[in-house]
Amino acid sequence: MTVRSQIRLTVAALQVLFLMACGGGGGASHLTPGTYTIGGTVTGLATGQQVVLMNSGSDSITITANGTFTFITRVAASAGYAVTVSTQPTGQNCTVSNGSASSVTANVTSVAVACSSMARYAYVVNNGDNTVSQYTVGTDGSLTPMSTPTVMSGTSPQSITVDSTGHYAYVANLNDNTVSQYTITASGALAPNSPATVPTGTGPSAVTLDSAGQYAYVINSADNTLSQYTIGSGGALTVMSPATVATGTKPWSITLDSTGHYAYVANHLDNTVSQYTVGSGGALTPLSPSTVAAGVLPSGIAVDTMSAYAFVTNLTGGTVSQYSIGTNGVLAAQNPATVAAGGSQPVYIAVDRTGQYAYVVDYASGNAGEISQFTIDSIGVLTAMTAPTVPVGKGPTWMAFNGTGQYAYVTNSSDGTVSQFAIGPDGSLTPLGTPTVPTGTKPYAIVTVY
């Protein structure tokens, strides 16, 4: 036998062994007889976003780009499958079609997941009639009431916030000691979650969430506590252990830094700011020192987008306290420690999404109010803009921005309106063509969703 003949026989023998090992060459699916893969296609997912899919409530896959996908766990022959969206992408809503079957007889590639950007919405809590007004936001920034213009809240709603994905909303109800919790439906309308409310301490006046949407915090103005909750996968709040932590006297407002590591509470009647660190499970622990001094009757509080500076409005005296935030989260007074607020009763402060501008809401004892406009310099000090103030309605109390930072909205509690502004390249506010839209009675707070 020649060397060439020996090589041919060896190659043929190896081919036979390979085919026997593969079950006759039928492909990888025969490595696990009687099981099949479940997969499909994702479309419309925005760049930089991700959607988490679940099969039959146990097998999950995270999708970060459009295209085909396949769950790792295979399904037995004649078994069923049910593909659902476990976690929605931020600002988008994904729906599943061809997502289930009761019996599988072949590999499934037909599951279709279609993602689309959510419409833009705004919600206003109306303290005087126990409702939440609902709006769509036009491309020009203007608010239009939804076909169902309001939904019910608890008694005397004070504030409202939404989670970072835009799927859930929460309202603090002052006089019945609850937080109302809602899902944001595909149309933007609020629907009560289950349960519809959760208990708080006494006199809840503000609610906020961490940036990751894992934890919620409610300040209770009548018993000087802060209630803390975890947020479940369906948006429902569950009380932490411990359920509350102490604040100063009559807490009025709360904010978290953008990293979610620290929380700050403005205490209205003892002229302090309480400061906390956020633990791994979301529970708050007082920093050392536990408080820092503010001005007279501190009311609103905000942190810049880089978590480098904090600002507190002082209702009496017409000032804003300025702080730098240390690497340990502790606030230190700036130089100067305060700046003039521009109005006589600064009740709220908001920092825009770029971190370059700050706006102070002047309540003006329920009369025609104004917004003071500031730039934030490189060391966190406020400087009045060339046009230091712009007028708003009567008794303004709160301010919010749209997702792109092009528009701003101010609730006017004494005349039942929201003032609408465009934000210029220099941060200055200009009224929209329709400068106000109506709300319910005594609108106190506003939030936008994108």
Secondary structure, DSSP 8 states (H G I E B T S, - for coil): --HHHHHHHHHHHHHHHHHHHTTTT--GGGGSTTEE-EEEEEE---TT--EEEEETTTEEEEE-SSEEEE-SS-EETT--EEEEEEE--TTEEEEEES-EES---S-EEEEEEEEEE---EEEEEETTTTEEEEEEE-TTS-EEEEEEEEEE-SSSEEEEEE-TTSSEEEEEETTTTEEEEEEE-TTS-EEEEEEEEEE-SSSEEEEEE-TTSSEEEEEETTTTEEEEEEE-TTS-EEEEEEEEEE-SSSEEEEEE-TTSSEEEEEETTTTEEEEEEE-TTS-EEEEEEEEEE-SEEEEEEEE-TTSSEEEEEEEETTEEEEEEE-TTS-EEEEEEEEEE-SSSSEEEEEE-TTSSEEEEEE-GGGSEEEEEEEEE-TTS-EEEEEEEEEEEEESEEEEEE-TTSSEEEEEETTTTEEEEEEE-TTS-EEEEEEEEEE-SSSEEEEEEE-
